[in-house]
């Protein structure tokens, strides 16, 4: 039960991810309702492995700074904590430092003073190797091969922290918590649980909050969401008066991104929605009851890693000849054979077939869904071909992309004799340098000795 005298906890999530934006008017309405804390997710694996591997952010600096400025000003005005998880998209040390630099800039510009806790989530390679040798790391599904060589190849590996490091930071006196990679829901669940509210309700409310206003009916843009937790239920409501939630929209979002229809696994256990009930309080807000939490027998932390896959060049071209379109698969197979022979002629033994990757996406046929595309016949008068070349260096990728263009440009078909031109390329040079590309190489969980050992913390004064 909640602590004596504490009837409810109010929480606001200004948006689903820091940098995606929200209405300032919605946030002001949230602040008018006096939330007990403000929380915001700032990252995900959804944008792909590039951000984890490169140390970059998916949103531009100006967009992140705009959102963070409003959050900081509002939280400090009320004197309530601001919790940010998965800083900088992927939550590594470089990402955390990036967000901390913006935080210090804002503090100086707005004349704010506060205490910041920086919680690191990037993992030491020697720590992971020791855990691997001890049999404390196991794969999720699907997972690539994971050994000490994979650890060594990784550009960086992060652990996804639970709620406990956030609470430790607040206990250390932090007004603002900037955390590396974290469970989205852990940002919001810890404080209500510590204050005595049922864990099932806290984790379920957190599941709704972490995506901001994504659980409304007909969301028009990212925006704020507020939850009020009470001893036997919680209520969620968007802050833009034009938005509304329904029992269906909240129940549907509860299933969002879940492998199981009723269970959402966290480091400390699993949220069980099997008996959850959803009730409309009015035209815009929903009350939820019955959520449960199953404590885990063993505390685990999910690991995410990325390694350099190579350097990539892409070539974009369109085909409008109906004869080629009718035989596009066979034509591309002939192109692969010719290109392979040409690469062997040019590079000989210096570049084997396994040293580079070549792929083609056919937009207008199955470019979006690939082999899962249910429509088998081509219904377009033209096709867009995107050729991808990945090689150990950018120069090699460029060279193979350049050869691809020439081989494709004049590749004959039985219906035409003599020299033909098949491919229209919109750019000059025809290939575009993509630079370094990365792939995920870790999808595992580790068993730490406690919830904190993987997440060292610094507490600093700003302003």
N, C-alpha and C positions, 0 to 999 in steps of 0.2 A: 504494500500500500504506500501511497505518497507520504512524504514526511508531514508531520502535524502542521496544519495551517496552510498547506500547499494544495489547493483544489485543482489547479490546472497548470499546464505549461504551454506557452504559445511560441511557435517557431515559424520563421519565414525563410523561404528559399527564393532569393530575388530572380534566379534564372536557373536553367538546367545545366549550364556550363559557363564558367567565367569567360567572358569575351563574346558570347552569343547575343548579348543585349537584353534589355527589358525596359518597360515604360517607367520613367521616373515618377509619374503620377501614381502608378501602382505601388511602387516602393514606399512612397510617402504615405499612402493609405495604410500600408503594413506597419510603418513606424508609428502612425497615429494609434494603432491598436496595441502598442507596447509589447512587442515580442520579448521573450526572455533571452533569446539568442538568435543570431543570423548565421545561416550556413550556406555554403555553395560548393558544389562539385566543380572541378576545373580540368578534368581530364578523363581519358578513356583509351581503350585499345581500338575503339571503333574506327578512328582515322587511319589505322594501319601501323606497320612497324617502323616507318620512316622517322617518326617523331621520337620514339624511344631510342633508335639507333643514332640519330643525328644530334639529339639534344635540342631540337627546335620545337616551336609551338605551332599548333594548327591555326590559332587565331592570331591576327596581327597585334603588335604591341599597343597600338593606339586603342584598339577595341578593348583589350584587356584592361588597360589603364582607365578607360572611361567607366567600365563596370565597377572595377575595384575602388575607384575614387568615391562613387556613390555609396557603395557598401560600407566603406570605412567611415565616411562622414556620418552616415546614419547610425551605425553601431556605436560610434564614439559619442554621438549626441545623446543617445539613450544610456550610455554606459554599460552596454551588454556585450558579451563575447561575439567575435566574428571568427568562424571556423571555415577554412578553405582546405579542401582535400584534393589530391592528385594535381598539385601545382604544375603549371606549364605543360599540360596535356598528358605527359608520360610519367611525371613524378620522380625523375632522377635528380641527382644533385645539381646538374646544370639547369634543369627546369625550375627547381626550387630557388636557386640563386637569382634567376631571371625575375621571378615574381617578387622576391624580396627586394631587388633593386627598384622595381616599380613602386613597391610599398614605401620605401624610404623617400623616393621622389615625391609621392603624394603627401606624405607626412610633412615634408619641408614646404611644399607649396600651399598646403592647407593649414599650416601651423598646428599640427596635431602631435601629441606626445602619448605614447602607449608602449606596453611591453609585448614583444613578439616572441612566440616560441616557433622555432624552425625544427620540424621533425623530418629526419632524413630516412628515405626508403631505399636508396641505392645500396646494393649488397656487396660486401667484400668477397672477392673470389676465393680467398683462403678459407673464409667462413663456410661458403657453400661447398667447397671441396671436402672440408671436414665433416659436414653434415651428410654428404653423399657417401663418404666412407663408412659413416656410422649407420647407414641404412635409414636415415631420417628424411629422405626426399623420395617421393613417389610420383608417378605420372598421372595426369588427368587424361581425359579422352577428347580428341586425339592429341597425341604428344609425340614430338620428334625424339630421336635418340638423345639421351642426356648423359654425358660423362664429363670427366675433367677436361677433355679437349673442347667440348662444347662450351663449358664455362669459360675457358681461356679465350675462345674465339669471340665471345659475346662482347659487343660494344659496351653494353651495360645490362644489368639484371636488377629489377626492382622487386620488392616484396609489397604485397597489398595489405596494409595495416588494418586492424580492426578498430573498435571504438576506444580501446584502453589507452593508447598513446595520446589521444585527444584529451582524455580526462586527466592524464598525468601532466599534460601541458597546462591545463587550467589550474590544477593543484599547485603548479609552480609559479602561478601568478600571471599567466598570459592573458592579455586582453584580446590579442589576435593570434590565432594559430594558423600557421602556414605549413601544411603537411605535404610530403611527397606522396607517392602512389598510395591510395587508400581505397577501401571499399566505399562506394558512393553512399551507401546507407549508414556506414559507421560515423559519418560526419554528423548525422542528425540523431542517431539512436542513443548515444552514450549518456548525454546529460539527463534525458527523461528517465532512463533506467537507474542511474545513480540517485535520482531524486525519489525513487520508489515506485514509479509507474510500471505497469506490467511490461515485460520485455517483448511479448508478442505484439502488443499495440505500438510500442516504441519502434520496433523494427519495421512494422507494416507502414506506419506513418512516414518513416524515413524512406521507404521504398517509393512512396508517392511523391514526397518532397524533392528527392534528389534530381528529378527531371524537370523541376519548376512546374510550369503550367502545361506540360505535355499531356496530362491526363484530363484536360478539359474536352468538351465537345467542340469540334471544329476550331482548333487552335489556329489563330491567324499569325502569331509570331511568338518568339520566346517571351516569357513574362513570369511574374511572381506567383507563388503559391504559399498559402498559410495553413498550418495545422494547429489545432488546439487539442492537447491530450488531457483526458480526464481518467479517473480510476477504472472505468469500465468501458470506455470508448474513445475514439478520436473523431474530430470533424475536420474536413479539408474544404478549402474555399479559395478560388482565384481572387486576385485583388483588382483586376480590371473588371468593372461592372458589365462590360459587354461579353465576358466569358462566363461559362457555367460548367459545373460538374454534374454528372448523373451517377446513380448507382452502377449503371453499365460502364460508363467511361472509367470510373475508379476501379471496378472489378477487372476490366480489361487491362488497365495499366498495371495492376498487381501481377498479371501474368507476363508482362513485357520482359523480354530477354531472359526468360527462365527456361531451363531445360526440362523442369518438372512442372506440371500444372499447378501444384499446391506448395511446393517446397522451394525456398530460396536459401542457399547455403552461405553461411558466413564463417569467419574464423572460429567463433565461439559456439556455433551451433547452426540450427536451421529454422527459419521462419516457416510456420505451418499455417496455410490459409484454408485448410480443408473445412473448417467450421466458421469461417469469416462471414459476416452478414453486412450487407450494404443497404442503407436506407436514406432516401432523400429527405433532408430537413426542410428544404424550400427549393426554389427553382434553380439555385446556384451552388448549394453546399450539400455534402454527403456525410452521414455518420456511419462509422465502421465499428463493429463489435466482433468478438469471438476469435481474434487472431491469437495464435499460440506460438511459443518459442521452445524448441527442443535443444537443450544444451548438448554440446558435442562431448564425446568421450575423450577425444584428443584435440587439443588446440592446434590448428594448422594455419599457415600463411601461404597464399598463392604467390607463385613466382612468375614473372614475365620477363623475357629476354629477347634481344634482337642482335643479329649479326650482319655484317656486310655481305651482301649477295654478289656484288660487283658494281659495274658502271653501265649505265643504260643509255641507248639512243632509240628514238622512235621515228618511224617514217609513216606519214599519213598520205594516203592516195585514194582516189575514187575510180571506180570502174563503171562505165555506162553501156558498154557493148553487150547486147543481149546474148550473143553467142558465148561470150566469156562467163556471163552471169549464170547461164544454164549449166555450165561445167565448172563452177568456181572451185569446188573441192578438188577435182582432178587437176585443174590448172595450178592451184597452190601446191599440190603434191609435186608436180613437175618442177615448180619453182624451188621447192626445198631441195630436190635432187640436184638441180643445176647449181644452186648456191653452195651446197656442200662441196661439190666438185671444184667450184671456183675458189672457195676458201682454201681447199687443199692445194690447188695450183699456186696460190699466192703465198701462203704461209708454210706449206709443207708440214714437217714434224713439229714446228714451233707452236702450232695451235691445233690440238686434237678436238674431236667432236664433243667431248665432254668438258672442254674448257670454255665453252660459250653456250648461251641459250638463245634460241630463235623461236618466236611465236607470232601468230597472226590472229587478230580479232576481226570478225566480219560483221560490221554493223549494217543492218538491213536483212540479215539472215539469222544469226544467233549470237551477236556480239554481246548482248547483255546476260543471257542465261546459259550460253554454251550448250553442252549436251543435254541440259534440262529443258531446252526450248521445245514446247509442244507443237508449235507451228513448223512444219517441215518444208513446205514449199516456199520459195522466195516470191514475195509479192511486190517487190520494189523494182523500179526501172533503173536504179543505180545502187551501188554498194560502196560503203566506205571501208577501206582496209587499213588497219593500224598494225604495222609491223613493229615488233619489239626485239631488240637485240641487247643481251646482257653479256658482258665480257669482263676479263680481269682488269682492263684499263679503259679509260674513256676513248683513247685513240683507237683501240681495237674495236670498240663498240661503234664508233663513227665509221671506221673503215668497212665493217661488215654491213652497216646500214646503207652506206654509199653503194656497195656492190649489190645489195638487195634491190635498190632502186633501178640500177641499170639492167639487172637480170629480169626484173618484173616488167620494166618499161617496154621491152621488145620480145617478151616470151610468146612464141607463136602458138596458134591453135590450128587444128586440122581444117577448119572452115576457111581460113585465110592463107594465102600464099604470099611470099615475099615479106618485106619488113613491115611490121605493124607497130602501132603505139597503143599501149593498153591502159596506162596508169596516169591519172592527172594529179599532180602534187601541188598543193597550195602554197608551199613555202620554198624559199631558196636561201641557203642550201636546203635540200628536201628533208634531211633528217634534223631532228631536234635533240639536243643533248639533255638528258635527264639527270646526269651526274650520278652520285652514289645512290644505290638502292639497297634496302635492307629486307630481311625476312625475320619473322618470329622464330625463335629456336628453343624457347622454353615455355612449357605449359604444364607446370608441376606444382606440388605443394610440399612445404617443408614443415617439420615439427620443431618449433623453437622450444627452449627450456621455459620461457615465459613470454607473455605478449609484448615485451618491451625490448628484448635483447637485439632485435633486428632493426630497431628504429631509434638511433641516438638522437638526442635533442639538444638544441642550444636555446637559451633564453637571453634575449638582448633588449635593451631599451632603445627606442626610436624617438627622435624629436627632442 
